[in-house]
């Protein structure tokens, strides 16, 4: 199986609302054989890739074309509004209606965050697995330093970096950061990382981008490391992330990243409030 051709075909023809068996037939496979070979090549199922492509398409229809939720649901091939809404919420963290309504407000929060970040500031990481852990952090001594390397003449407005338990960005990261590279010296530091295995994924939005580019991440620079990092480790955990342009074979990034920044802001405020109360 030429997996690159298959994935490019699936992305290019997403508007046709095809089914997996139709793709399999186009490449001369039965559905079972196609699904097995696809997962062997990629590590994830063809059906999961297709469902993410559909949600990515839904985001585009709502944001770029300004379609309403019902039209978006039908044009992405979902007959049931409940199924569509549940999948959308599972992958983005919000219902389609709330997502569409929150675009401008979340973007303004993101801009305030970028402008308030001071030169050289190393921002605290955010837990998503259990946000209460952000307050009751355990000192593990596990530190990971990431150097961010962008293409020539590229300037990042903001870069999102996540440590995931899964090799795919199919849910929020366990630990995440939002970095303003030109203020942080293109460096990101995670400290006191809980013991475990993590996959690194990151994406970057170019400076002076349209506000919708912070939600529609198809054209963002990105990197996904296939090899996991395990903590605790005796190795020197410093790594360079070489960002690149997106490819048709990339797994869609449909996380609502501005909302994650909002959570980072909330977690910082909660931590500050706790510190103040403990000092009284």
N, C-alpha and C positions, 0 to 999 in steps of 0.2 A: 504493500500500500504506500502510495506517495502521499504521506500525511500532510505535507505542505499544500499540495493541490486540493486535497479534500477540505482542509480548513479554510483555504481561500475561497473555495466554491461555496461553502456554507455561509461565510460572511457576505460574499458578493450577492448571493441570491436570497438573503434573509427576507426581503420584501415579498417573496413568493409564498411565504408561510408553508413551506414544505415539512414533511415528516421524515424521521430518520430512515425509515424503510425506502423512501423515495431517493434519498441521497445514496443509500447503499446500492440501490438498483442502478443509479447513474454511473456508479463506478464498478459495476459487475459483481456485487456481493449480495449475499442474503443479509437480512437485518442482523441475525445472530453473529455471522462471521464478521460483518462490518464493525459491529459494536465491540467485539472482542479485539480485533486488530487495532481499532482506534484507541482503546484504553491501553493496550500494550505499548503503543507508540507514544502516547501523551501522558499517561498516568491518571487521566480522568475520563469520564464517560462522554460519549458523543451527545447523549441526551442532556447532560449537565451543561456542556458547551453551548448547545442549542438554546436551552432555557436562559442562559446568561446573554446570548446574542439577542434574544427576544426582549429581555428587560432593557438592554442597551438601546435597542431600537425604540422601545417605549419612551425612554428618557429623551431620545432625539425628537420623537414626534411631539411630546409635550413641551419641550423647551424650545426647539428650533422652529417647529411648524406651528406651535401654540395650539395643538389639538386638545380637545377636551378628553376626559378620562375614558368615557364610553367609546369614542372613536379610536382612541389609542388601544384600548383592550381588543376591539374587533380587528384592527389592522395588524395586531401582533398575533392573531390567530387563536385568541382565547374566547370561547363561547360563554364561559361562566365568569361573571364579574367577581365572584367570591374567590375562585381559583387565581385569577389575575391579581387581585388585591393582596391575597395572602402571599403569593410568590414575590410580588413587588416589595411588600413590607419585610419579608424574610431576608431579601438580598440587599435592600437599601436602608432598612431600619425605619421607614416611614410609609404610610399609605400613599397611593398616587396623588390623591387630592391634597393632602398635607404637604407633600413634596413640592407640588406645583405652587402652592400658596407661599411656601417659605423661602423661595429662591432669593428674592431681593433682600429680605431681612438677614438671612444667613450670610449672604455676600457682604453686606455692610458690617456684620460682626467680624467676618474674615479680614476685611480691609482695616478695621480698627485694630485687630490683632497684629497685622503686619506692621502698621504704622507705630504701634506702641512698643514693639520689640526693640530693645536697645542694642547698640553695637556690641558684638561679642557675647551676647547673652546666650547661655546654654539653657534651653528650656527643659522643664521637668517632663519626664515621660508620663503617659497616661495608661492606666490599666483599663481594659475593656472586659476582661473575664469577670472581675468583681471589683467595682469601683471603690468599695470600702477599703480594699487593700491599698489604695492610693494614700489613705490616711495612716493605716497601720502597717507601714512598710517594714519588712524584715531586712536587715543588713546581711547581704550574701557575699559582697565583695566581688561579684561577677560584673565586670566592666567590658563594654564593647564600644570601640571607637570606629566611626565610619568617616572616611574622607570622600567627599562628593566631587566627582569629575564629570564636567559637562562638555558637550561639543564646543568647538571654537566659535567665539562670538555669540554664544548663547548665554542669556542672563535669566536666572530663575526668580520668579516673584515669590513663590513658596514651594517647598518640597515636602511631601508626606512620606514618612518612613515607618514601616510596621514590621514587628516580629510576630510571625504567625506559627501556630502549631501545625497547620496544614500547608502543603506546598502550593496551595491555590488561594487567591484572595476571595474566597466564597463566603466569608463572614468577617466581622471586624477583627483587627489584630489583637493579640494578647497585650502587647505593648505598642504604643504608637507615639510618634512625634511629628510636629509641624515645624519645619525649619525655614527661616528666612536666610538663604545661603549667603547673600552679599553682606549680611550683618553678622553671621556666625563664622565667617572664614571658611565656608564650604566644609564644615565639620559638624558631626553629630555624635554625641556621647550618650549611651545608655549605661546607667549604673545600677548596682544592686538588682540585677536581673534574677528572677527566681530560677532555681535549678530546672533544667529541662532541655528539650530540643526545639529549635526555632528555625523557621525559614524567613529570609529577608526579602521583602518586596517594597518598592518605592516608585513614586511617580512625581513629576515636576511640571509646574505650569509656568510658562514663559512670562516675563515682565510685560506689562501693558497689554495683557490679553483681555478679550471681551469677558464680561462677567459670567457668561454661560460656559466658558471654557473651564471654569472651576468645578462645574458639575458634569459636563460632557467631556470625559477624559479620553476619548478616542485618539486625539492628536497630542496627548501629553507625552513627554519623555518618560521612559520607565526602565526598570530593571527588576528581574526576578531571579534570584539565585536558587538553582536546583539543589545544591548541596546544603544540608542543614548545619547549623552550629549548635554544639552541645555544651551546656554548662552544668557543673563546674568543669573547667578545662585548664590544663597546664600550659596550653599554647598562648602565644601573644595574640589577643583578639583585637586586631586592627586590620581593617579591610577597606579597599577602595571600591566605591560603586561607580561604574562607568555607565552613565546614562546614555540611552539610544532612542531613536525614533520608534514609534509603535509599528507593529507589523500585523498583517491580516491573521497570522497564526497566533497572536497573543491572546491569552485568556482575558475576556473583558473585565475592566475595572469599573464596577458600578456602585461602589461604596459612596455614600454621601460625605465627602471629605470636609466640606465646610461645616457640616453638623458635628463631625469629630473634633474640629477646632473649637466649636462651641462647648463640647464636653470637656476639652482640655481647660478652657477658661473657667468653667464651673468647678472642675476639680481643684484648680489653683485657688479659687476663692474659698472652697470648702476647707482646704488645707490651711489657708491663712486664718480663717475663722476659728479652726480648732486650736491653732497655735496661740491665738489671742486669748481664747477661753482658758487654756491650760496655764497661761501666765498670770491670770487674775487670782 
